[in-house]
């Protein structure tokens, strides 16, 4: 009835001015029919994807929802957003589960098959199903953002978050990668406050190479140093007095500073000086720790330094212990007497040397020990202590209480801090040598970052012991077999950094749908892949018209294999319906050419009533008598001009037609290809001579003619 009422309203205004209204109504009708056919095609595709891969359906929910709707304006953007989350989740899952056999495609098949019935076996699948099935959230969000990841997943989390940021074009990619590298080299302290401080230092060292404390890094980056930094090795080395003497003999040696870096307790015992002073009535003995000796000799003139100066220095330190500034009663007794009167005696026990007693003579100098007995070891210690002091000054302020601490008490994390700093130095040194992996020039971008190679470099900074206990990098050892035909994690991450959505989408979707490259027997999945590829190939964004062009391009093969439910079948050969059969057609009729010279028109039709007869499940005949849209099509598609006998347009309502339909039951139940012949009773006669196209004048009359058409139809 709606069609009849619309036609009566249009024909009642039999004036050329009403052509615009007819065109508008015809456009609305055409859009409705196009949307019905489009919705049937895309709806069947969506249902197939959801059935074939529930996991892909979860991640592509926005895309499938938009695809099944008539609003495609942001389809390309939504597709990228969905792919971003899916690929980030997959990379995180692949890395956190150990990398499988190294083949990304095989791993992607396992990832997407987890949600299939009977496919959710193993701990990795259970984690994924808990996230997307129970919590209805992406895996990265559940395990890396909503909960604090365990030590075995932190590197994977940072990689997954870096992938997410890279595909979204965000600048925090580099920080996520630094955090991943930090988790590798700082795994021993990452849970502690020290770990946070060292992560900040690593960030500064990596991103600001000009500010690097080069002497400190060179000392720490020695690859042979790792074997000396275990608790057992440090205890053995730093408790050995001979190692201390060797360090003093060679203060610039590669490892002479090691025990001082951790302020080992044995140093205090081995370097303490026991000084005994007898000066007049005063007699006392005090222990002088090595850090006070270091301060006392730091600025002495080596050319004028002799035994007298050495013993006098020890005596002064002992006097300061006996009579410290501010001591109560410090101005009475021995502390009130004059120091170093002739006859004063000093004995020093240091570095296990004999305690010669020296006496202050009338000449004002101490004597009684062999020449240079105390001068030589003090000058050696001075050289060593100067190097320690220089290294101490290079330690970042946030780590000053952990490394090269110039005092007595040290943090219990000092040894772990030294091991971690050694790995940091090795990492930074290697990155400086391989500047193309991480250079200052590339700080603003991340397109050329090679994540896999950076992780390899970080792992190479670990010593054998650390590697044995660090199983989170096992995925780097998995290599896909099969040559160039296989994709490994490095290839995948390089595509991520380049934001190569098309390649990522094609590989992941094919894996999710288990669709081979040359498989043409599954038109729904092929359509979805083709449409996705078309949208992702457009780098400038996709508008409504472009999206629909993508649909037409990708749907061509799909429509050629269209299936039907509304059409009859062999078991139910005849189907008579009072609902109209909607079609998109290319129509040929000689009367079309009278006004515009072209006998072809692209039209929509609403045939009524419909009688369909099935010859087989795939082919049949169809018969109809009326086309409700034909008068609207005539008024909307004719050239502008002056037309007489306008009411005769109603004759175009009657369109007896005999046609043939073609269907593929495996595709759709409502869409069909159709072709046929029909009668038309409306004629157009030109009244002008045609000399001026802008002054067209014609008259509508009754005349029988034959129409041929071919197209696609929607059957209720």
C-alpha positions as CSV (number, residue, x, y, z in Angstrom):
1,X,0.0,0.0,0.0
2,X,2.9,2.4,0.8
3,X,4.1,2.0,-2.8
4,X,0.7,2.7,-4.3
5,X,0.1,5.8,-2.1
6,X,3.4,7.2,-3.0
7,X,2.8,6.7,-6.7
8,X,-0.7,8.4,-6.5
9,X,0.8,11.4,-4.7
10,X,3.5,11.8,-7.3
11,X,1.2,11.4,-10.3
12,X,-1.4,13.8,-8.8
13,X,1.1,16.7,-9.2
14,X,1.4,16.3,-13.0
15,X,3.7,19.2,-13.4
16,X,7.4,19.2,-14.4
17,X,8.2,21.1,-11.1
18,X,7.5,17.8,-9.3
19,X,10.4,16.0,-10.9
20,X,12.7,17.0,-8.1
21,X,10.3,15.3,-5.6
22,X,10.2,12.2,-7.7
23,X,14.0,12.1,-7.9
24,X,14.2,12.4,-4.2
25,X,11.7,9.6,-3.6
26,X,13.4,7.4,-6.1
27,X,16.7,8.0,-4.5
28,X,15.3,7.0,-1.1
29,X,13.8,3.8,-2.6
30,X,17.0,3.0,-4.4
31,X,19.0,3.4,-1.2
32,X,16.6,1.2,0.8
33,X,17.0,-1.6,-1.8
34,X,20.7,-1.2,-1.9
35,X,20.9,-1.4,1.8
36,X,18.8,-4.5,2.0
37,X,21.0,-6.3,-0.5
38,X,24.2,-5.0,1.2
39,X,22.9,-6.0,4.6
40,X,22.1,-9.5,3.5
41,X,25.6,-9.9,2.0
42,X,27.5,-8.4,4.8
43,X,25.3,-10.0,7.4
44,X,26.1,-13.5,6.1
45,X,29.8,-12.5,6.1
46,X,29.6,-11.4,9.8
47,X,27.8,-14.6,10.8
48,X,30.5,-16.7,9.0
49,X,33.4,-14.9,10.7
50,X,31.7,-15.2,14.1
51,X,31.2,-18.9,13.6
52,X,34.6,-19.6,12.0
53,X,36.7,-17.8,14.6
54,X,35.1,-16.6,17.9
55,X,38.4,-15.0,19.0
56,X,38.6,-12.9,15.8
57,X,35.0,-12.0,16.2
58,X,35.8,-10.7,19.7
59,X,38.7,-8.5,18.6
60,X,36.9,-7.4,15.4
61,X,33.6,-6.7,17.1
62,X,33.6,-3.0,16.2
63,X,34.4,-3.8,12.5
64,X,31.8,-6.5,12.2
65,X,29.2,-4.4,13.8
66,X,29.9,-1.5,11.5
67,X,30.1,-3.8,8.5
68,X,26.7,-5.2,9.2
69,X,25.2,-1.7,9.5
70,X,24.5,0.8,6.8
71,X,26.9,3.3,8.3
72,X,30.4,2.7,6.9
73,X,31.8,6.2,7.1
74,X,34.4,5.2,9.8
75,X,34.8,1.6,8.8
76,X,38.5,2.0,8.0
77,X,39.3,3.7,11.3
78,X,37.4,1.1,13.3
79,X,39.1,-1.7,11.5
80,X,42.5,-0.2,12.4
81,X,41.5,0.2,16.0
82,X,40.3,-3.4,16.3
83,X,43.5,-4.7,14.6
84,X,45.6,-2.6,17.0
85,X,44.2,-4.3,20.0
86,X,44.2,-7.8,18.4
87,X,47.8,-7.6,17.3
88,X,49.0,-6.2,20.6
89,X,47.3,-9.0,22.5
90,X,48.7,-11.6,20.1
91,X,52.3,-10.3,20.4
92,X,52.0,-10.3,24.2
93,X,50.5,-13.8,24.3
94,X,53.1,-15.1,21.9
95,X,56.0,-13.7,23.9
96,X,54.6,-14.6,27.3
97,X,54.0,-18.2,26.3
98,X,57.5,-18.7,25.1
99,X,57.1,-18.2,21.4
100,X,56.0,-21.6,20.4
101,X,58.2,-23.0,17.6
102,X,59.0,-19.5,16.4
103,X,56.6,-19.5,13.5
104,X,54.3,-16.5,14.0
105,X,51.6,-17.8,11.7
106,X,51.4,-21.1,13.5
107,X,51.4,-19.2,16.8
108,X,48.6,-17.0,15.5
109,X,46.5,-20.1,14.6
110,X,47.0,-21.4,18.2
111,X,46.1,-18.0,19.6
112,X,42.8,-17.6,17.6
113,X,41.9,-21.3,18.0
114,X,41.8,-21.0,21.8
115,X,38.3,-19.7,21.7
116,X,37.0,-22.5,19.4
117,X,35.2,-25.4,20.9
118,X,37.7,-27.9,22.1
119,X,40.6,-25.7,21.2
120,X,41.2,-24.0,24.6
121,X,43.8,-26.4,26.1
122,X,47.0,-25.3,27.9
123,X,47.8,-22.5,30.3
124,X,48.1,-19.9,27.6
125,X,44.7,-20.6,26.2
126,X,43.1,-20.5,29.7
127,X,44.6,-17.1,30.3
128,X,43.3,-15.8,27.0
129,X,39.8,-17.3,27.5
130,X,39.6,-15.8,31.0
131,X,40.3,-12.3,29.5
132,X,38.2,-12.3,26.4
133,X,35.6,-14.9,27.5
134,X,35.0,-14.1,31.1
135,X,36.1,-10.5,31.6
136,X,35.4,-9.5,28.1
137,X,38.5,-7.4,27.9
138,X,41.8,-7.6,25.9
139,X,44.5,-9.7,27.4
140,X,47.0,-6.9,27.7
141,X,44.5,-4.8,29.6
142,X,43.7,-7.6,32.0
143,X,47.2,-8.9,32.7
144,X,49.4,-5.7,32.2
145,X,47.2,-2.8,33.3
146,X,44.5,-4.0,35.6
147,X,46.9,-6.3,37.5
148,X,50.6,-6.0,38.4
149,X,52.3,-8.5,36.1
150,X,54.7,-11.1,37.6
151,X,58.4,-11.1,36.9
152,X,57.9,-13.7,34.2
153,X,55.5,-11.5,32.2
154,X,56.9,-8.0,32.7
155,X,59.1,-8.0,29.6
156,X,56.2,-9.4,27.5
157,X,53.9,-6.7,28.9
158,X,56.2,-3.9,27.9
159,X,56.6,-5.4,24.4
160,X,52.8,-5.7,24.1
161,X,52.3,-2.1,25.3
162,X,55.0,-0.9,22.9
163,X,53.1,-2.6,20.0
164,X,49.9,-1.0,21.1
165,X,51.5,2.4,21.3
166,X,53.3,2.0,17.9
167,X,50.1,1.0,16.0
168,X,48.3,3.9,17.6
169,X,51.2,6.3,16.6
170,X,52.0,7.3,20.2
171,X,55.4,8.5,21.3
172,X,55.7,6.3,24.4
173,X,56.9,3.4,22.3
174,X,60.5,4.1,23.1
175,X,59.8,4.3,26.9
176,X,58.1,1.0,26.8
177,X,61.1,-0.5,25.0
178,X,63.4,1.0,27.6
179,X,61.3,-0.5,30.3
180,X,61.5,-3.9,28.6
181,X,65.3,-3.6,28.3
182,X,65.4,-2.5,32.0
183,X,63.4,-5.6,33.1
184,X,66.0,-7.7,31.4
185,X,69.1,-6.2,32.8
186,X,67.6,-5.1,36.2
187,X,65.6,-8.2,36.9
188,X,67.4,-8.7,40.2
189,X,66.3,-5.4,41.6
190,X,63.2,-4.5,39.5
191,X,60.8,-5.1,42.4
192,X,62.7,-2.7,44.7
193,X,63.0,1.0,45.1
194,X,66.5,0.6,43.7
195,X,65.1,-0.9,40.5
196,X,63.0,2.3,39.9
197,X,66.0,4.5,40.4
198,X,68.2,2.4,38.1
199,X,65.5,2.4,35.4
200,X,65.5,6.2,35.5
201,X,69.3,6.2,35.1
202,X,69.1,3.7,32.2
203,X,66.6,6.0,30.5
204,X,68.9,9.0,30.8
205,X,71.9,7.0,29.7
206,X,70.2,5.6,26.6
207,X,68.4,8.8,25.5
208,X,71.2,11.3,26.4
209,X,74.4,9.7,25.2
210,X,76.3,13.0,25.5
211,X,75.8,13.0,29.2
212,X,77.2,9.5,29.8
213,X,79.8,9.1,32.6
214,X,82.2,7.4,30.2
215,X,85.0,6.4,32.7
216,X,82.4,4.7,34.9
217,X,80.7,2.9,32.1
218,X,84.0,1.7,30.7
219,X,85.0,0.3,34.1
220,X,81.6,-1.4,34.5
221,X,81.2,-2.7,31.0
222,X,84.2,-5.1,31.1
223,X,82.7,-8.5,29.9
224,X,84.9,-10.4,32.3
225,X,83.5,-8.5,35.3
226,X,80.3,-10.5,35.6
227,X,82.1,-13.6,36.9
228,X,83.5,-11.5,39.8
229,X,80.3,-10.0,41.0
230,X,78.5,-12.9,42.6
231,X,78.2,-12.8,46.3
232,X,80.6,-15.7,46.7
233,X,83.2,-14.2,44.3
234,X,83.0,-10.9,46.0
235,X,83.5,-12.5,49.4
236,X,86.5,-14.4,48.2
237,X,88.1,-11.5,46.5
238,X,87.5,-8.8,49.0
239,X,88.5,-10.9,52.0
240,X,91.9,-11.7,50.4
241,X,94.6,-9.3,51.6
242,X,96.7,-10.2,48.6
243,X,94.0,-9.0,46.3
244,X,94.0,-5.6,48.1
245,X,97.8,-5.3,47.8
246,X,97.5,-6.2,44.1
247,X,94.9,-3.4,43.7
248,X,97.3,-0.9,45.4
249,X,100.2,-2.0,43.2
250,X,98.0,-1.6,40.1
251,X,95.4,1.1,40.9
252,X,94.4,1.5,37.3
253,X,93.8,-2.2,36.9
254,X,90.5,-3.4,35.4
255,X,89.1,-4.7,38.7
256,X,91.1,-2.8,41.4
257,X,87.9,-0.8,42.3
258,X,85.5,-3.7,42.7
259,X,85.6,-4.1,46.5
260,X,85.4,-0.4,47.0
261,X,82.3,-0.2,44.8
262,X,80.4,-2.4,47.4
263,X,82.3,-0.9,50.4
264,X,83.1,-4.4,51.5
265,X,83.4,-4.9,55.2
266,X,86.8,-6.7,54.9
267,X,88.3,-3.5,53.4
268,X,87.6,-1.8,56.8
269,X,89.6,-4.5,58.5
270,X,92.4,-4.7,56.0
271,X,92.9,-1.0,55.6
272,X,92.4,0.2,59.1
273,X,95.4,1.8,60.7
274,X,96.1,1.3,64.5
275,X,98.0,4.4,65.6
276,X,99.6,4.7,69.1
277,X,100.8,8.1,70.3
278,X,103.0,9.0,73.3
279,X,103.5,12.7,73.7
280,X,104.5,13.9,77.1
281,X,101.9,12.8,79.6
282,X,99.5,11.8,76.8
283,X,99.4,8.2,75.6
284,X,96.6,6.7,73.5
285,X,95.8,4.3,70.7
286,X,93.1,4.8,68.0
287,X,91.9,3.0,64.8
288,X,91.8,5.2,61.7
289,X,89.4,3.9,59.0
290,X,90.6,3.9,55.4
291,X,88.1,6.6,54.3
292,X,89.7,9.1,56.8
293,X,93.1,8.2,55.5
294,X,91.9,8.8,52.0
295,X,90.7,12.3,52.8
296,X,93.9,13.1,54.6
297,X,96.2,12.2,51.7
298,X,93.9,13.3,48.8
299,X,95.5,16.7,48.3
300,X,99.1,16.1,49.5
301,X,102.0,17.1,47.3
302,X,103.6,13.8,46.3
303,X,107.0,15.5,45.5
304,X,107.3,16.7,49.1
305,X,105.7,13.8,50.8
306,X,108.1,11.8,53.1
307,X,108.0,9.5,56.1
308,X,108.0,12.4,58.5
309,X,104.9,13.8,56.8
310,X,103.3,10.3,56.7
311,X,103.8,9.6,60.5
312,X,102.8,13.2,61.4
313,X,99.5,12.7,59.4
314,X,98.7,9.5,61.2
315,X,99.5,11.2,64.5
316,X,97.2,14.1,63.7
317,X,94.4,11.7,62.9
318,X,94.9,9.9,66.2
319,X,95.0,13.2,68.1
320,X,91.7,14.2,66.3
321,X,90.2,11.0,67.6
322,X,91.5,11.6,71.1
323,X,90.5,15.3,71.2
324,X,87.6,15.8,68.7
325,X,86.2,19.3,68.3
326,X,83.4,20.0,70.8
327,X,84.4,17.2,73.2
328,X,83.5,18.0,76.7
329,X,86.6,18.8,78.7
330,X,88.5,19.0,75.5
331,X,90.6,21.9,76.8
332,X,91.9,20.1,79.8
333,X,94.5,17.4,80.5
334,X,96.3,15.9,77.5
335,X,94.0,17.8,75.0
336,X,95.1,21.1,76.5
337,X,98.9,20.3,76.1
338,X,100.9,21.3,73.2
339,X,101.2,18.6,70.5
340,X,104.4,17.1,69.1
341,X,107.0,18.1,71.6
342,X,110.5,16.7,71.0
343,X,110.6,13.1,72.1
344,X,107.0,12.4,71.1
345,X,106.6,8.8,69.7
346,X,104.3,7.4,67.1
347,X,103.7,3.8,66.1
348,X,101.5,2.8,63.1
349,X,100.2,-0.7,62.4
350,X,98.9,-0.6,58.8
351,X,98.7,-3.1,55.9
352,X,100.3,-5.8,58.1
353,X,103.6,-3.9,58.1
354,X,105.9,-4.0,61.2
355,X,105.0,-1.3,63.8
356,X,108.2,0.7,63.8
357,X,108.1,3.3,66.6
358,X,109.3,6.7,65.3
359,X,110.5,9.6,67.6
360,X,110.3,13.3,67.0
361,X,113.8,14.6,67.1
362,X,115.1,18.1,68.0
363,X,115.1,18.9,64.3
364,X,111.3,18.6,64.3
365,X,111.2,15.4,62.2
366,X,110.1,11.9,63.0
367,X,112.7,9.2,62.5
368,X,113.3,5.6,63.4
369,X,111.8,3.7,60.5
370,X,113.4,2.5,57.3
371,X,113.5,5.0,54.5
372,X,110.2,5.4,52.7
373,X,108.7,2.7,54.9
374,X,105.3,4.5,55.1
375,X,105.6,6.8,52.2
376,X,105.5,4.2,49.5
377,X,102.3,2.4,50.5
378,X,100.5,5.6,51.3
379,X,101.3,7.0,47.8
380,X,100.0,3.8,46.2
381,X,96.9,4.0,48.3
382,X,96.5,7.6,47.3
383,X,96.5,6.6,43.6
384,X,94.0,3.9,44.2
385,X,91.8,6.1,46.4
386,X,91.9,8.9,43.8
387,X,90.5,6.5,41.2
388,X,87.8,5.4,43.6
389,X,87.0,9.0,44.3
390,X,86.8,9.9,40.6
391,X,84.4,6.9,40.0
392,X,82.4,7.9,43.0
393,X,81.8,11.3,41.6
394,X,80.4,9.8,38.4
395,X,77.9,7.6,40.2
396,X,74.4,9.1,39.6
397,X,73.1,10.9,42.7
398,X,70.2,8.6,43.1
399,X,72.6,5.6,43.4
400,X,75.2,7.3,45.6
401,X,74.0,5.5,48.7
402,X,74.4,2.1,47.0
403,X,77.7,2.3,45.1
404,X,81.2,3.5,46.1
405,X,79.7,4.7,49.4
406,X,82.4,6.6,51.3
407,X,81.6,5.4,54.8
408,X,80.9,2.5,57.0
409,X,77.3,1.5,56.6
410,X,76.0,0.3,53.2
411,X,72.7,-0.8,51.7
412,X,72.0,-4.6,51.7
413,X,71.2,-4.1,47.9
414,X,74.7,-2.8,47.1
415,X,76.0,-6.0,45.5
416,X,72.8,-6.4,43.5
417,X,73.1,-2.8,42.4
418,X,76.7,-3.4,41.2
419,X,75.6,-6.4,39.2
420,X,72.7,-4.5,37.7
421,X,74.9,-1.5,36.9
422,X,77.4,-3.8,35.2
423,X,74.6,-5.1,32.9
424,X,73.3,-1.6,32.2
425,X,76.8,-0.5,31.2
426,X,77.2,-3.4,28.9
427,X,73.8,-2.7,27.3
428,X,74.6,1.0,26.8
429,X,78.1,0.3,25.4
430,X,76.6,-2.1,22.9
431,X,73.9,0.3,21.9
432,X,76.6,3.0,21.4
433,X,78.5,0.6,19.1
434,X,75.4,-0.3,17.2
435,X,74.1,3.2,16.9
436,X,71.7,2.2,14.1
437,X,69.5,0.3,16.6
438,X,69.0,3.2,19.0
439,X,70.5,6.6,18.1
440,X,69.9,10.1,19.1
441,X,68.8,11.0,15.6
442,X,65.9,8.6,15.8
443,X,64.5,9.7,19.2
444,X,61.5,11.4,17.7
445,X,60.4,8.4,15.7
446,X,60.1,4.7,16.1
447,X,59.4,3.3,12.6
448,X,62.9,1.9,12.2
449,X,63.3,0.4,15.7
450,X,64.2,-3.2,15.6
451,X,62.7,-4.6,18.9
452,X,63.9,-8.1,18.4
453,X,67.5,-7.0,17.9
454,X,67.3,-4.7,20.9
455,X,66.2,-7.6,23.0
456,X,69.0,-9.7,21.7
457,X,71.5,-7.0,22.7
458,X,70.0,-6.8,26.1
459,X,70.2,-10.5,26.6
460,X,73.8,-10.5,25.5
461,X,74.6,-8.1,28.4
462,X,73.7,-10.9,30.9
463,X,76.3,-13.3,32.2
464,X,75.9,-17.0,32.2
465,X,74.4,-17.2,35.7
466,X,71.8,-14.5,34.9
467,X,70.9,-16.2,31.7
468,X,70.3,-19.5,33.4
469,X,67.8,-18.0,35.8
470,X,66.2,-15.7,33.1
471,X,63.7,-17.8,31.1
472,X,61.6,-14.9,30.0
473,X,63.6,-14.4,26.8
474,X,63.3,-18.0,25.5
475,X,61.1,-16.8,22.7
476,X,64.2,-15.1,21.1
477,X,65.7,-18.6,20.6
478,X,62.7,-19.9,18.7
479,X,63.4,-19.8,15.0
480,X,60.8,-20.7,12.3
481,X,61.9,-23.4,9.9
482,X,61.0,-23.2,6.3
483,X,63.1,-20.3,5.1
484,X,61.6,-17.1,3.8
485,X,58.1,-18.5,3.7
486,X,58.0,-18.3,7.5
487,X,57.6,-15.2,9.7
488,X,59.3,-15.0,13.1
489,X,58.9,-12.5,15.9
490,X,61.5,-10.1,14.5
491,X,59.7,-9.9,11.1
492,X,56.4,-9.4,12.9
493,X,57.7,-6.6,15.2
494,X,59.3,-4.8,12.2
495,X,55.9,-4.7,10.5
496,X,54.4,-3.3,13.7
497,X,57.0,-0.5,13.9
498,X,56.3,0.4,10.3
499,X,52.5,0.3,11.0
500,X,52.1,-2.2,8.1
501,X,48.5,-2.8,8.9
502,X,47.8,-4.6,5.6
503,X,50.4,-7.3,6.1
504,X,49.6,-7.7,9.8
505,X,45.9,-8.0,9.0
506,X,46.3,-10.5,6.2
507,X,48.6,-12.8,8.1
508,X,46.6,-12.7,11.3
509,X,43.2,-13.0,9.7
510,X,44.3,-15.8,7.5
511,X,45.6,-17.6,10.5
512,X,42.4,-16.9,12.5
513,X,40.2,-18.2,9.7
514,X,42.6,-21.0,8.7
515,X,42.3,-19.7,5.1
516,X,44.9,-20.6,2.5
517,X,46.1,-18.0,0.1
518,X,44.6,-19.7,-3.0
519,X,41.5,-21.0,-1.3
520,X,38.5,-19.8,-3.4
521,X,35.9,-22.1,-1.9
522,X,35.0,-19.9,1.0
523,X,33.6,-16.6,-0.4
524,X,32.6,-15.1,2.9
525,X,36.1,-15.1,4.4
526,X,37.6,-14.1,1.1
527,X,35.2,-11.2,0.9
528,X,36.2,-10.1,4.5
529,X,39.9,-10.3,3.7
530,X,39.5,-8.4,0.4
531,X,37.5,-5.6,2.0
532,X,40.0,-5.3,4.9
533,X,42.9,-5.2,2.4
534,X,41.2,-2.5,0.4
535,X,40.4,-0.3,3.4
536,X,43.9,-0.7,4.9
537,X,45.6,0.1,1.5
538,X,44.1,3.6,1.7
539,X,46.5,5.6,3.8
540,X,44.6,8.8,3.7
541,X,41.6,7.6,5.6
542,X,38.3,6.1,4.3
543,X,35.2,8.1,3.7
544,X,31.7,6.8,3.1
545,X,32.0,6.7,-0.7
546,X,35.4,5.0,-0.6
547,X,34.1,2.4,1.8
548,X,31.2,1.6,-0.4
549,X,33.5,1.4,-3.4
550,X,35.6,-1.1,-1.4
551,X,32.4,-3.1,-0.8
552,X,31.6,-3.2,-4.5
553,X,35.1,-4.2,-5.4
554,X,35.4,-6.9,-2.7
555,X,31.8,-8.2,-3.1
556,X,32.1,-8.9,-6.9
557,X,33.3,-12.5,-6.5
558,X,31.0,-13.0,-3.5
559,X,27.9,-12.0,-5.4
560,X,28.8,-14.3,-8.3
561,X,28.5,-17.2,-5.9
562,X,25.4,-15.8,-4.0
563,X,23.2,-18.2,-2.1
564,X,19.5,-17.9,-1.3
565,X,16.8,-18.9,1.2
566,X,13.9,-16.8,-0.1
567,X,14.0,-18.6,-3.5
568,X,12.4,-22.0,-3.8
569,X,14.2,-25.3,-4.1
570,X,13.6,-28.7,-5.6
571,X,11.7,-29.9,-2.5
572,X,9.5,-26.8,-2.7
573,X,9.5,-25.9,-6.3
574,X,6.8,-23.2,-6.4
575,X,6.8,-20.1,-4.3
576,X,4.1,-17.3,-4.5
577,X,4.6,-14.3,-2.4
578,X,2.6,-11.0,-2.0
579,X,5.7,-9.2,-0.7
580,X,7.7,-7.4,-3.5
581,X,11.0,-8.8,-4.8
582,X,13.5,-6.0,-4.7
583,X,16.2,-5.7,-7.4
584,X,19.1,-3.7,-8.7
585,X,19.2,-4.0,-12.6
586,X,20.7,-2.8,-15.8
587,X,17.6,-2.3,-17.9
588,X,17.4,-2.0,-21.8
589,X,14.5,-0.4,-23.6
590,X,14.2,1.5,-26.9
591,X,12.0,4.2,-25.4
592,X,14.8,5.2,-23.0
593,X,16.8,6.5,-25.9
594,X,14.1,8.9,-27.2
595,X,15.1,11.6,-24.7
596,X,18.8,11.0,-23.9
597,X,20.1,8.8,-26.7
598,X,20.9,5.9,-24.4
599,X,18.7,2.8,-24.2
600,X,20.3,1.7,-20.9
601,X,19.4,2.6,-17.4
602,X,20.6,1.5,-14.0
603,X,17.4,1.1,-12.0
604,X,15.9,-0.4,-8.9
605,X,12.7,-2.4,-9.0
606,X,10.0,-3.8,-6.7
607,X,8.3,-6.6,-8.6
608,X,4.8,-7.7,-7.4
609,X,3.3,-10.2,-7.0
610,X,6.1,-12.8,-7.3
611,X,5.8,-16.3,-8.6
612,X,9.0,-18.3,-8.5
613,X,9.6,-21.8,-9.9
614,X,12.7,-23.9,-9.1
615,X,14.2,-26.0,-11.8
616,X,16.9,-27.0,-9.4
617,X,18.3,-25.7,-6.1
618,X,20.4,-23.3,-8.1
619,X,18.3,-22.2,-11.1
620,X,14.7,-21.3,-11.6
621,X,12.1,-19.1,-13.4
622,X,10.2,-16.1,-12.0
623,X,7.1,-14.2,-13.0
624,X,5.7,-10.8,-11.9
625,X,3.2,-8.2,-13.1
626,X,3.8,-4.9,-11.4
627,X,6.8,-2.8,-10.6
628,X,6.0,-0.2,-8.0
629,X,9.2,1.7,-8.5
630,X,9.2,2.0,-12.3
631,X,7.2,5.3,-12.4
632,X,9.5,6.8,-9.9
633,X,12.5,5.6,-11.9
634,X,11.1,7.2,-15.1
635,X,10.6,10.6,-13.4
636,X,14.0,10.5,-11.6
637,X,16.2,9.3,-14.5
638,X,14.7,11.1,-17.5
639,X,16.5,14.3,-18.7
640,X,15.1,17.6,-17.5
641,X,12.6,19.2,-19.8
642,X,8.9,19.9,-20.5
643,X,6.7,16.8,-20.5
644,X,3.0,16.6,-21.5
645,X,0.3,14.1,-20.5
646,X,2.1,13.6,-17.2
647,X,-0.6,11.3,-15.8
648,X,0.4,8.6,-18.4
649,X,3.5,7.9,-16.3
650,X,1.2,5.6,-14.2
651,X,1.2,3.2,-17.2
652,X,4.8,2.3,-16.2
653,X,3.4,0.7,-13.1
654,X,2.4,-2.4,-15.1
655,X,5.5,-4.4,-16.0
656,X,4.7,-8.1,-16.8
657,X,8.0,-9.9,-16.6
658,X,9.4,-13.4,-17.1
659,X,12.9,-14.0,-15.8
660,X,15.5,-16.5,-14.6
661,X,17.2,-16.5,-11.2
662,X,20.5,-18.1,-10.2
663,X,21.4,-19.0,-6.7
664,X,24.1,-20.8,-4.7
665,X,22.6,-22.2,-1.5
666,X,25.9,-22.2,0.4
667,X,26.1,-18.4,0.3
668,X,22.9,-16.5,1.1
669,X,19.2,-17.3,1.5
670,X,17.9,-14.0,0.1
671,X,20.2,-12.6,-2.6
672,X,20.0,-13.9,-6.2
673,X,21.3,-13.0,-9.7
674,X,18.5,-12.4,-12.1
675,X,17.8,-11.7,-15.8
676,X,14.7,-11.5,-17.9
677,X,12.3,-9.9,-20.4
678,X,9.3,-7.8,-19.7
679,X,6.7,-5.6,-21.3
680,X,6.5,-1.8,-21.0
681,X,3.4,0.2,-21.8
682,X,4.8,3.7,-21.6
683,X,6.1,5.6,-24.6
684,X,7.9,9.0,-24.9
685,X,7.5,11.0,-28.0
686,X,9.8,14.0,-28.7
687,X,7.9,17.2,-29.7
688,X,10.9,19.4,-30.3
689,X,13.4,19.1,-33.2
690,X,16.3,18.3,-30.8
691,X,18.4,21.3,-31.9
692,X,18.6,22.7,-28.3
693,X,19.0,19.9,-25.6
694,X,18.2,22.4,-22.9
695,X,14.7,23.0,-24.4
696,X,13.6,19.3,-24.5
697,X,9.9,18.8,-24.9
698,X,8.2,15.4,-25.0
699,X,4.8,13.7,-24.5
700,X,3.9,10.5,-22.6
701,X,1.7,8.0,-24.6
702,X,0.7,4.4,-24.5
703,X,2.8,2.0,-26.5
704,X,3.9,-1.6,-26.0
705,X,7.6,-2.3,-26.0
706,X,10.0,-5.1,-24.8
707,X,12.5,-4.6,-22.0
708,X,15.5,-6.7,-21.1
709,X,17.3,-6.5,-17.7
710,X,20.0,-8.2,-15.6
711,X,21.0,-7.6,-12.0
712,X,20.8,-8.8,-8.4
713,X,17.7,-9.1,-6.3
714,X,16.6,-9.5,-2.7
715,X,13.9,-12.1,-2.1
716,X,11.9,-12.0,1.1
